[in-house]
């Protein structure tokens, strides 16, 4: 579950200028991230926490099978907050329905973009 990752990792902010130039250049823009995930579901795996599946409601609420949180997009990428904790942020690489989560150390996970809310979260 993605929520566990956020609770177990320190802030992983990735400014677009951080990391290598190649890393920063292939990260999706804030507009591209919002367009891709708003109203859709991500199903994937993060190295630190395992499998997850979350619906990104256009209202800014993120919902999983047994939890909710908040999502937003800014210069540092996709930011997620659960249980009132400070947001953790990742850069994303988007390639069609494939999503790669990128933190300071490089790739941290991958996901597939699913249209809508197939699980009714």
Steps between C-alpha positions, in 0.01 A plus 500: 500500500637838401390652830752288690779631280419857588492423869830310491709721274634846570389780268605411148458835327642514150529845357513499124855629516619233744684187398662460165399710204376187322281410798347847517444526126288189466271565797142589415385857547245588768237548229574159345484326840167663585353417160609137526394412854205726584188282498703182443658215694863395536584132566862423570787411726745710701826348619451628856141387553385251242182499295246781499187609316359851541233717341593870454173690530497836318413661836854428626404194706689174445324179601622144543315189618508601868642851519478854362743787467565812299683544172631808324742579221763772502855571386626203702259259328222292655461566872304272733398541862327247726369527856596868524870427447711738290486429128761287328569574134629309199585588146316282248597370160194442282497278194144426393344295780839431662615714793843496667536654849829692537654613828839645588670164455340425164216268411301383804207323340267460207129501435240459230241770445145362496212712369250620756435329832464128413499395868244753615739652756 
